[in-house]
Amino acid sequence: MNMKLVQRSFLAMVFTIGMSAAAWAQDSVPAPDQRVGVDNTKLVRLTLRETILMALENNREIEIERLNVQMNEFDYRASQGFYDPALMTSLFYDRRNIPIANPLAGGANAGLLTDNLTGSATISQRLREQGGLLQASYSNDRATTQNVFNILNPQFTSTLNLTFTQPLLKNRTIDPGRRQIKLARKRLDISDSQFRQRAIEIIAQVQRAYWDLVFARRDREIKRESVELARTQLSHNERLVEVGTLAPSDIISARVELERRNDEAAASIDAIQRTENALKMLLLQPENGDLWQSELVPVEQPEIENGRVMPLIDALRLAMQNRPELEQFRIRGELNRIDEAYFRDQTRPQVDFFINYGMIGLAGAQRTETNFFAASNALLTSRVNQLSLLAGLNPLPVNNGGGALPPFLIGGSGQGLWNMLKNDFRTWRFGVNINLPLRNRTAEAQLGRAIAEGRQIEIQRQRLVQGVEVEVRNALQGVVTARSRVEAARNSRVNAELQYQSEVRKFDAGQSTSFFVLDRQNALSASRGRELRALTDYTKAAAELQRVMSTTLASNNVEVK
């Protein structure tokens, strides 16, 4: 009686488990991936090269560095403006009525009225070689005056002066203009190097993000395959329970394992979302709405390269030749030497040789009124002539103008300009200007600071060289280790597959349990994940080696401008 009751209870439990397992199996079918802000129907397939080119075109940090280069180009052009010719002109009218107390000043009623209309132009050109300065100035003046002693009224004066100044000590080999041009050119070189460095860093980030996304998507597939294996094992257990060859508890254990794997598969979606967003951050601009809503599908898979690993000495040589940071320190050293040469030059006394050549032209209308000297002379001449007539003598000649002018001085502004161009009246002057400061602490301190900065730059460069060598050694070791890990993980996965197949055969023959089958499935899934991780780490290690040797651009056939 008790035996029959036990049998009925056992059959009822089996039926209940079977019915609930069938209903649960329908509910346990995974739903499609639910990803926030991503439409699974919009797929964008990308190769690694396409991803890199998209990043170089759209990445905001790359655009910032590109604009830095452009700004330094404008700075370089601006520095050359120091040697642009400069033209300065002026035109003014000057009227003055000043009191005078000297009858020889020529005014009337204790006042002297003058009118001047003056136009002038000066052009100057700095010379890059030896720091010379060339100036030419021209002026034309029309003057009228009440001074009766001026025979020409109005009077036109034209002058032309040519001056050349040549530094002999200070500012001869280098001056502020040449210093700024040299500095701007070197800063442009630095910005080019920084742009290339930033491009290399962005490409390395893109490579890491790309392979992380490859890993996340393949890891999801591995976990889904593990789920399917658990679901298959559950169905197999259910059939064996139905025929009475397996205990009902094995269904529960299989169900528990299936749910655990479903949980891992669901968590893998979050990893895909995060790695894809990290890649989109490098690739897309805010206005690329469609791409933000799309699912990125990397089409390349991690592979191990054939051939031997590069020798350390070759990797170090490439890094020392190509690293932009080392190039930037070299340019910083050149910038420092420019400053050092300039400040050393500023400690010298300033001795400038100059030479000036001038031409003058004069013309005007002869004044008709006479001054009081000429009037008195005319009265005296008239009285003498009257007495001469009474005495039977010849009269004296009358001179009412106070003196005769040569004909070339009579004329207007054009005559004055022509008289200047004839170069009959000219001036010469040459000499030396000396500026000798009694103390020059500012220049001496600036020179001392430049020398100290040069030593600092050299020490920093040596420290960077040490860092580069460590990075190369670590990156090369990473590649070697990753290759070994790939081989070990691959062998582990092959053996895990053999173990799982063997355990399934033993289970089917009744020589094993569901626990061991599920355990072999977990081991197989883990070995597949380790192989994928090892392959991904190898590709990332290879990308890191390219970065530390600065061969990223050449290795990916990318040219940045």
Summary of the structure (lengths in Angstrom):
residues: 561
radius of gyration: 49.1
end to end distance: 92.5
largest distance: 195.1
contacts: 1652
relative contact order: 0.13
helix: 62%
strand: 17%
